[in-house]
Structure formats: structure tokens, C-alpha cells
Amino acid sequence: METNKQIKYGVYVEIDTNEWMWDSGTHQISPAQPPLLFDTEEEAQTYSNKKWKTGRALEYPEHLKQYWREYEQERAKKIAQNVPPEL
């Protein structure tokens, strides 16, 4: 079964020796924030070149896109139900 999955690209940054994280487009890099994604590898590489010495433009994995979609859907439900965020 083939689906029309749109390929997205992110910037993977070596923040310490052999420690890599996706750039979230904010002033912090955190695994708790979704990454900044681009439609083309060229756009991601241009962004990376301007911001990072160790950044690489890579295709963002589909399973991680799904994770963040589900995360945002759950977050929206909690906001609609006025549930305070977890600290």
C-alpha cells in the first residue's frame, strides 16, 4: 500500500562530539520541541549554512513526523479541555 507522503527536510546539528539533535528553529535545541522542517533539501541546507558549522540537511523520518502530529493533536485536546501543561 503506497501513500502520498510528503518528504520534509530538517537540520541535524552536532551539538557536542557525536551528539546530534534536530534544530527546532528556536534559540534552544531540545528533544521536547518539534523541529523546523523545510520542503526542499536546498532550503534546509541554506538555513543550516547560515546558522550552524556542524548542521546537515537531512530527510526528516516519517515516524518522527507522525509522532509530532500525534503530540500536537493531544496538546490541542488538552488546551480545549483547559488541562494545565505538564511541568
N, CA and C atoms as an extended XYZ file, in Angstrom:
261
Properties=species:S:1:pos:R:3:atomname:S:1:resname:S:1:resid:I:1 pbc="F F F"
N         0.846       -1.191        0.000 N   MET     1
C         0.000        0.000        0.000 CA  MET     1
C         0.884        1.245        0.000 C   MET     1
N         0.774        2.028       -1.037 N   GLU     2
C         1.586        3.230       -1.140 CA  GLU     2
C         0.730        4.445       -0.825 C   GLU     2
N         1.292        5.356       -0.036 N   THR     3
C         0.594        6.591        0.284 CA  THR     3
C         1.402        7.759       -0.236 C   THR     3
N         0.754        8.890       -0.369 N   ASN     4
C         1.428       10.104       -0.806 CA  ASN     4
C         2.007       10.815        0.399 C   ASN     4
N         3.199       10.453        0.786 N   LYS     5
C         3.851       11.080        1.923 CA  LYS     5
C         4.764       12.169        1.403 C   LYS     5
N         4.612       13.341        1.965 N   GLN     6
C         5.420       14.465        1.534 CA  GLN     6
C         6.765       14.415        2.260 C   GLN     6
N         7.825       14.448        1.510 N   ILE     7
C         9.161       14.438        2.093 CA  ILE     7
C         9.460       15.826        2.650 C   ILE     7
N         9.959       15.845        3.867 N   LYS     8
C        10.380       17.087        4.518 CA  LYS     8
C        11.833       16.932        4.935 C   LYS     8
N        12.501       18.055        5.076 N   TYR     9
C        13.912       18.064        5.443 CA  TYR     9
C        14.099       18.905        6.691 C   TYR     9
N        14.991       18.457        7.546 N   GLY    10
C        15.339       19.181        8.751 CA  GLY    10
C        16.838       19.396        8.795 C   GLY    10
N        17.261       20.137        9.814 N   VAL    11
C        18.679       20.388       10.008 CA  VAL    11
C        19.116       19.622       11.251 C   VAL    11
N        20.009       18.685       11.043 N   TYR    12
C        20.540       17.844       12.107 CA  TYR    12
C        21.877       18.442       12.516 C   TYR    12
N        22.016       18.774       13.809 N   VAL    13
C        23.168       19.532       14.274 CA  VAL    13
C        23.965       18.728       15.298 C   VAL    13
N        25.261       18.694       15.112 N   GLU    14
C        26.130       18.075       16.118 CA  GLU    14
C        26.385       19.116       17.203 C   GLU    14
N        25.707       18.956       18.351 N   ILE    15
C        25.814       19.953       19.416 CA  ILE    15
C        26.982       19.658       20.349 C   ILE    15
N        27.478       18.449       20.329 N   ASP    16
C        28.667       18.034       21.063 CA  ASP    16
C        29.248       16.853       20.278 C   ASP    16
N        30.401       16.390       20.615 N   THR    17
C        31.013       15.301       19.871 CA  THR    17
C        30.086       14.092       19.827 C   THR    17
N        29.675       13.720       18.636 N   ASN    18
C        28.772       12.589       18.392 CA  ASN    18
C        27.422       12.715       19.098 C   ASN    18
N        26.997       13.925       19.405 N   GLU    19
C        25.671       14.167       19.986 CA  GLU    19
C        24.900       15.066       19.018 C   GLU    19
N        23.879       14.476       18.384 N   TRP    20
C        23.144       15.157       17.318 CA  TRP    20
C        21.711       15.421       17.741 C   TRP    20
N        21.157       16.557       17.314 N   MET    21
C        19.753       16.883       17.566 CA  MET    21
C        19.205       17.656       16.366 C   MET    21
N        17.888       17.625       16.231 N   TRP    22
C        17.221       18.385       15.175 CA  TRP    22
C        17.037       19.825       15.627 C   TRP    22
N        17.317       20.788       14.733 N   ASP    23
C        17.117       22.207       15.023 CA  ASP    23
C        15.620       22.497       15.046 C   ASP    23
N        15.181       23.127       16.127 N   SER    24
C        13.752       23.433       16.273 CA  SER    24
C        13.396       24.820       15.741 C   SER    24
N        14.389       25.575       15.324 N   GLY    25
C        14.114       26.915       14.813 CA  GLY    25
C        13.968       27.935       15.923 C   GLY    25
N        14.218       27.545       17.170 N   THR    26
C        14.159       28.470       18.309 CA  THR    26
C        15.575       28.698       18.803 C   THR    26
N        15.702       29.408       19.893 N   HIS    27
C        17.022       29.653       20.471 CA  HIS    27
C        17.495       28.480       21.320 C   HIS    27
N        16.662       27.457       21.438 N   GLN    28
C        17.022       26.264       22.194 CA  GLN    28
C        16.937       25.049       21.289 C   GLN    28
N        17.786       24.080       21.567 N   ILE    29
C        17.655       22.790       20.903 CA  ILE    29
C        17.232       21.823       21.987 C   ILE    29
N        16.091       21.224       21.788 N   SER    30
C        15.528       20.348       22.806 CA  SER    30
C        14.757       19.223       22.140 C   SER    30
N        14.867       18.014       22.683 N   PRO    31
C        14.058       16.923       22.122 CA  PRO    31
C        12.571       17.086       22.431 C   PRO    31
N        12.234       18.063       23.267 N   ALA    32
C        10.835       18.295       23.637 CA  ALA    32
C        10.138       19.268       22.688 C   ALA    32
N        10.826       19.720       21.654 N   GLN    33
C        10.239       20.655       20.696 CA  GLN    33
C        10.310       20.070       19.295 C   GLN    33
N         9.259       20.266       18.522 N   PRO    34
C         9.304       19.757       17.143 CA  PRO    34
C        10.343       20.518       16.325 C   PRO    34
N        10.937       19.860       15.355 N   PRO    35
C        11.966       20.511       14.543 CA  PRO    35
C        11.376       21.445       13.499 C   PRO    35
N        12.205       22.343       13.060 N   LEU    36
C        11.872       23.203       11.928 CA  LEU    36
C        12.061       22.368       10.671 C   LEU    36
N        11.018       22.283        9.842 N   LEU    37
C        11.094       21.454        8.635 CA  LEU    37
C        10.982       22.312        7.378 C   LEU    37
N        11.613       21.835        6.321 N   PHE    38
C        11.659       22.536        5.041 CA  PHE    38
C        11.134       21.631        3.936 C   PHE    38
N        10.638       22.236        2.871 N   ASP    39
C        10.099       21.472        1.741 CA  ASP    39
C        11.185       20.881        0.859 C   ASP    39
N        12.358       21.528        0.838 N   THR    40
C        13.440       21.021       -0.014 CA  THR    40
C        14.729       20.899        0.786 C   THR    40
N        15.580       20.017        0.310 N   GLU    41
C        16.894       19.843        0.939 CA  GLU    41
C        17.717       21.125        0.802 C   GLU    41
N        17.558       21.807       -0.324 N   GLU    42
C        18.314       23.038       -0.560 CA  GLU    42
C        17.939       24.112        0.452 C   GLU    42
N        16.643       24.257        0.757 N   GLU    43
C        16.209       25.245        1.749 CA  GLU    43
C        16.799       24.914        3.123 C   GLU    43
N        16.762       23.646        3.477 N   ALA    44
C        17.303       23.225        4.775 CA  ALA    44
C        18.804       23.474        4.833 C   ALA    44
N        19.513       23.186        3.745 N   GLN    45
C        20.963       23.384        3.748 CA  GLN    45
C        21.324       24.862        3.799 C   GLN    45
N        20.566       25.699        3.113 N   THR    46
C        20.806       27.143        3.161 CA  THR    46
C        20.636       27.662        4.586 C   THR    46
N        19.550       27.238        5.244 N   TYR    47
C        19.316       27.619        6.643 CA  TYR    47
C        20.472       27.123        7.515 C   TYR    47
N        20.863       25.873        7.334 N   SER    48
C        21.943       25.276        8.122 CA  SER    48
C        23.244       26.045        7.940 C   SER    48
N        23.581       26.385        6.716 N   ASN    49
C        24.831       27.095        6.430 CA  ASN    49
C        24.883       28.456        7.114 C   ASN    49
N        23.723       29.110        7.251 N   LYS    50
C        23.669       30.434        7.879 CA  LYS    50
C        23.779       30.350        9.402 C   LYS    50
N        23.316       29.236        9.973 N   LYS    51
C        23.198       29.154       11.430 CA  LYS    51
C        24.229       28.245       12.098 C   LYS    51
N        24.675       27.217       11.424 N   TRP    52
C        25.492       26.186       12.061 CA  TRP    52
C        26.764       25.879       11.283 C   TRP    52
N        27.799       25.506       12.018 N   LYS    53
C        29.017       24.979       11.389 CA  LYS    53
C        28.901       23.462       11.236 C   LYS    53
N        28.116       22.831       12.108 N   THR    54
C        28.028       21.364       12.118 CA  THR    54
C        26.671       20.853       11.639 C   THR    54
N        25.827       21.714       11.087 N   GLY    55
C        24.497       21.293       10.665 CA  GLY    55
C        24.496       20.586        9.324 C   GLY    55
N        23.579       19.634        9.186 N   ARG    56
C        23.407       18.906        7.924 CA  ARG    56
C        21.927       18.877        7.570 C   ARG    56
N        21.620       19.099        6.323 N   ALA    57
C        20.245       18.969        5.847 CA  ALA    57
C        19.981       17.496        5.561 C   ALA    57
N        18.992       16.932        6.257 N   LEU    58
C        18.647       15.524        6.086 CA  LEU    58
C        17.150       15.361        5.941 C   LEU    58
N        16.751       14.302        5.261 N   GLU    59
C        15.331       13.981        5.180 CA  GLU    59
C        14.833       13.637        6.586 C   GLU    59
N        13.725       14.248        6.979 N   TYR    60
C        13.179       14.004        8.315 CA  TYR    60
C        12.361       12.717        8.292 C   TYR    60
N        12.628       11.787        9.216 N   PRO    61
C        11.952       10.481        9.188 CA  PRO    61
C        10.439       10.560        9.370 C   PRO    61
N         9.712        9.767        8.608 N   GLU    62
C         8.247        9.761        8.646 CA  GLU    62
C         7.726        9.423       10.037 C   GLU    62
N         8.347        8.471       10.725 N   HIS    63
C         7.837        8.099       12.045 CA  HIS    63
C         7.945        9.252       13.043 C   HIS    63
N         8.918       10.132       12.875 N   LEU    64
C         9.018       11.293       13.760 CA  LEU    64
C         7.982       12.355       13.388 C   LEU    64
N         7.692       12.487       12.102 N   LYS    65
C         6.619       13.414       11.707 CA  LYS    65
C         5.300       12.968       12.314 C   LYS    65
N         5.045       11.663       12.278 N   GLN    66
C         3.820       11.109       12.869 CA  GLN    66
C         3.784       11.354       14.374 C   GLN    66
N         4.911       11.170       15.042 N   TYR    67
C         4.982       11.414       16.488 CA  TYR    67
C         4.566       12.851       16.811 C   TYR    67
N         5.119       13.824       16.087 N   TRP    68
C         4.808       15.226       16.374 CA  TRP    68
C         3.379       15.582       15.998 C   TRP    68
N         2.819       14.959       14.954 N   ARG    69
C         1.399       15.184       14.626 CA  ARG    69
C         0.524       14.731       15.785 C   ARG    69
N         0.795       13.533       16.295 N   GLU    70
C         0.011       12.997       17.414 CA  GLU    70
C         0.205       13.840       18.674 C   GLU    70
N         1.415       14.277       18.909 N   TYR    71
C         1.711       15.132       20.063 CA  TYR    71
C         0.899       16.424       19.992 C   TYR    71
N         0.891       17.077       18.838 N   GLU    72
C         0.153       18.328       18.676 CA  GLU    72
C        -1.356       18.117       18.783 C   GLU    72
N        -1.858       17.005       18.280 N   GLN    73
C        -3.289       16.708       18.408 CA  GLN    73
C        -3.667       16.532       19.874 C   GLN    73
N        -2.860       15.806       20.625 N   GLU    74
C        -3.119       15.603       22.052 CA  GLU    74
C        -3.008       16.924       22.817 C   GLU    74
N        -2.032       17.725       22.464 N   ARG    75
C        -1.866       19.031       23.101 CA  ARG    75
C        -3.080       19.926       22.834 C   ARG    75
N        -3.587       19.904       21.614 N   ALA    76
C        -4.771       20.708       21.277 CA  ALA    76
C        -5.989       20.256       22.073 C   ALA    76
N        -6.140       18.951       22.258 N   LYS    77
C        -7.260       18.437       23.066 CA  LYS    77
C        -7.168       18.936       24.501 C   LYS    77
N        -5.964       18.888       25.067 N   LYS    78
C        -5.774       19.341       26.448 CA  LYS    78
C        -6.057       20.830       26.582 C   LYS    78
N        -5.636       21.604       25.607 N   ILE    79
C        -5.907       23.042       25.624 CA  ILE    79
C        -7.404       23.287       25.557 C   ILE    79
N        -8.090       22.562       24.691 N   ALA    80
C        -9.547       22.725       24.551 CA  ALA    80
C       -10.278       22.328       25.843 C   ALA    80
N        -9.724       21.372       26.581 N   GLN    81
C       -10.338       20.924       27.832 CA  GLN    81
C        -9.812       21.717       29.031 C   GLN    81
N        -8.944       22.696       28.777 N   ASN    82
C        -8.377       23.551       29.801 CA  ASN    82
C        -7.539       22.752       30.816 C   ASN    82
N        -6.835       21.742       30.333 N   VAL    83
C        -5.951       20.941       31.172 CA  VAL    83
C        -4.602       21.657       31.217 C   VAL    83
N        -4.072       21.913       32.442 N   PRO    84
C        -2.777       22.606       32.511 CA  PRO    84
C        -1.649       21.751       31.941 C   PRO    84
N        -0.619       22.386       31.396 N   PRO    85
C         0.504       21.626       30.837 CA  PRO    85
C         1.288       20.909       31.928 C   PRO    85
N         1.920       19.813       31.550 N   GLU    86
C         2.771       19.096       32.488 CA  GLU    86
C         4.072       19.863       32.644 C   GLU    86
N         4.555       19.913       33.864 N   LEU    87
C         5.819       20.608       34.107 CA  LEU    87
C         6.954       19.654       34.225 C   LEU    87
